[in-house]
Amino acid sequence: MSNESCLFSFLEIYYVYMEKIKRSLFFWLLAILFFIAGPAVILYSQGYRFDFRKGIFVHSGTITFKANPQNFNVKINGKPSNSQQLNRINSSFNVQGLLPGDYEIGLEKDGFQSWSKKTVVHSGVASEFWNILLVRGNYEKTEYDTSGAEKFYISPKSDYAAYEKKTDSGLEINLFNISSEKNDSSYNFPDWNFIEDARKENIEWSPDQAYISVPVEKKADNGLEEYNYFIVDVDGETSFNLGEFSNLKELSGVRWDPKEKGYLFFRSGSSLYRLNARDNLDIVKISDDVLSFDLSKTDLYFIKSPNNLAYKTATDGKSEFQQITSGFPDENNPEIHRIITYDDDRIAFISRHEDLFVYNKGEYDTYFKKLGEGVKGVHFSDDGKKLLFWTKNEISVYFTQDWDVQPIRSENDLTNVTRYSDEIKNVQWFKDYEHIIFSTGKYVKIIELDPRDHRTCMDLLTTTVENPFIIYNNYLEKMYFVDAKDDSTIIYSIDFPEPTPILGIGG
């Protein structure tokens, strides 16, 4: 065999050998990549991410948002996030695959005030923000033909607004039809004025919006203030003087029966009565020595002196009393001026000196204690788990039960929400009970309860008058307020919040 043939055979064998080695190397390379990438893909699909700082896979976290409006832009650490996914079941957005650590998150939308917070993402856990509100920079106002309106009260079915205004002869009450945006009827009470704020009384609608009670006052012949009520029969378009109708004096605290049409409760001196507004002979004295009373949807609650014991009875006024509390948590046994009831287990008391006490029969313990001083008013949330109260300059919330949605709060927690040097007015819950609407001076604001990083507070609107009267209507999703027009004041409204699309579609 020639040298050339030997060389050719050697090269051929070498080539075949090298091809086998290449195939083997390629196979093992694929095998190695499979054994590396396979688990990585599996880990990635299960929420793990590779942390290059630590050189290991870690279980990632998620940030969940639910906001109004729904179509917003998300920024994570100042950079737009395009990884958000919409959960159409609960209309929430999820930003997934975040390494554990500190993040600054922001929500933005053109024409709206922005929202931001710093948060910590934990391994395998979702940081949840379920009640984000973005407020417009400017709202279109709807004005109503209600010249002279100063205070107004919306009916339970949101059909009417009863508003009061002063005339040369005295007080005038108008019924404004919200749907037609016209005044249906008006009632004049010469020589009487609407009662001052110090009495903490307002126009009261009956649950069926067939009647209203109007608290009034005037100077009596002896120079002292005389207090009374006018009862307006909305259906019959008539009114009468409750003092004259009942033949009783020193009336206070008119409230309507939550179940039976035309019946009302009130105090004459310290005696509690139930009266039929259509028949003054149908009257029942329920109890003497009553300091204050309140109504739930089914029962009547009242507190009696001198021991400040709270009782419950049926609204017919004829049933036996059931004692609710057994003693008051103050050695001075303060005189109670107001009782505000959610149910048997959750009752608030305000003394004549504006001290606030709460009776809370919680899941873990029963609490009966003083919550604050100088308290101007209180509101329970619709589910009874939170008690909103405020002083002249500060707003606070007390939790009657555990709150298991982030941010988690515990039974018997007390949190101070905000404080202003100027006086706070018009304090009320927003419909999610995670925001509070209030005003200070000419500014109407809304603040969130979520304390993480900071509480976001946004301006809803600015009025031209100081401390305008404001009511937020959950059902109509409108903010009604009084503001100046020409040489008078009228009622305006804005739509708030934004309409919510179904399953995140549209909007």
Secondary structure as GFF3:
##gff-version 3
##sequence-region A 1 507
A	DSSP	alpha_helix	3	45	.	.	.	ID=ss1
A	DSSP	beta_strand	48	51	.	.	.	ID=ss2
A	DSSP	beta_strand	56	59	.	.	.	ID=ss3
A	DSSP	beta_strand	61	68	.	.	.	ID=ss4
A	DSSP	beta_strand	73	76	.	.	.	ID=ss5
A	DSSP	beta_strand	79	80	.	.	.	ID=ss6
A	DSSP	beta_strand	85	87	.	.	.	ID=ss7
A	DSSP	beta_strand	92	98	.	.	.	ID=ss8
A	DSSP	beta_strand	101	108	.	.	.	ID=ss9
A	DSSP	beta_strand	115	121	.	.	.	ID=ss10
A	DSSP	beta_strand	126	133	.	.	.	ID=ss11
A	DSSP	beta_strand	142	143	.	.	.	ID=ss12
A	DSSP	beta_strand	151	154	.	.	.	ID=ss13
A	DSSP	beta_strand	160	166	.	.	.	ID=ss14
A	DSSP	beta_strand	170	177	.	.	.	ID=ss15
A	DSSP	beta_strand	182	190	.	.	.	ID=ss16
A	DSSP	beta_strand	193	194	.	.	.	ID=ss17
A	DSSP	three_ten_helix	197	199	.	.	.	ID=ss18
A	DSSP	beta_strand	204	205	.	.	.	ID=ss19
A	DSSP	beta_strand	211	219	.	.	.	ID=ss20
A	DSSP	beta_strand	225	233	.	.	.	ID=ss21
A	DSSP	beta_strand	238	241	.	.	.	ID=ss22
A	DSSP	alpha_helix	242	246	.	.	.	ID=ss23
A	DSSP	beta_strand	251	256	.	.	.	ID=ss24
A	DSSP	beta_strand	263	268	.	.	.	ID=ss25
A	DSSP	beta_strand	271	276	.	.	.	ID=ss26
A	DSSP	beta_strand	279	287	.	.	.	ID=ss27
A	DSSP	beta_strand	290	295	.	.	.	ID=ss28
A	DSSP	beta_strand	299	304	.	.	.	ID=ss29
A	DSSP	beta_strand	309	314	.	.	.	ID=ss30
A	DSSP	beta_strand	322	323	.	.	.	ID=ss31
A	DSSP	beta_strand	336	343	.	.	.	ID=ss32
A	DSSP	beta_strand	346	351	.	.	.	ID=ss33
A	DSSP	beta_strand	356	361	.	.	.	ID=ss34
A	DSSP	beta_strand	366	372	.	.	.	ID=ss35
A	DSSP	beta_strand	377	380	.	.	.	ID=ss36
A	DSSP	beta_strand	386	390	.	.	.	ID=ss37
A	DSSP	beta_strand	394	399	.	.	.	ID=ss38
A	DSSP	beta_strand	414	419	.	.	.	ID=ss39
A	DSSP	beta_strand	424	429	.	.	.	ID=ss40
A	DSSP	beta_strand	435	440	.	.	.	ID=ss41
A	DSSP	beta_strand	443	448	.	.	.	ID=ss42
A	DSSP	beta_strand	457	462	.	.	.	ID=ss43
A	DSSP	beta_strand	470	473	.	.	.	ID=ss44
A	DSSP	beta_strand	478	485	.	.	.	ID=ss45
A	DSSP	beta_strand	488	495	.	.	.	ID=ss46
A	DSSP	three_ten_helix	502	504	.	.	.	ID=ss47
###
